Amino acid sequence: GSSMLVEWDSHLSSILNSVSVHLFALEAIFIALMNAEQENNDSNNNDEAGESDGSISTKSQNQQRNPCWGISVNFWYRVGDLCFLIGTMMDVSLSYFYVYETAILPHSYAAVVAAGFWWLCAMIYFSLTIQSYCSSRNSNDEDRNVEGETNHAQSKKDHPSLEYIRTWNEEDEKNSILL
């Protein structure tokens, strides 16, 4: 919303942008705290379960089984979260220069770098979402193959939309015979 006000009142636009990036900063900090707490809980659970001997938890096994570009998915989420935190903190500090109207050219370069961190964060999250979708889809296909091809073919045959298409095709054939 603040970008729409640039032509009308650039100072108000800078203030609203500052509020916005501060809210994103709260989100980035909460994400970092939740990740740290989750790591602490995971290490405590591994110690209590006697897994400190080097064995891997089920969650870690799943992430290692389906790595993204040869590296665990958890690592990529951490990189994305770190890019989000860095880009947000850069924008927070830059917002003060814009609010007090003391920004100079090097601040614009820093804003481009901050935008680069935001972009990198978005691309990592987007790639992980696609990888997760493809991985779950492959997992579902493998589950169907385990059940047997006849069950899979039967489920396709019994699908309601396919039944409608078969009925429609049969009626169409009857009508074409009458013509």
Disulfide bonds with the S-S distance in Angstrom:
none
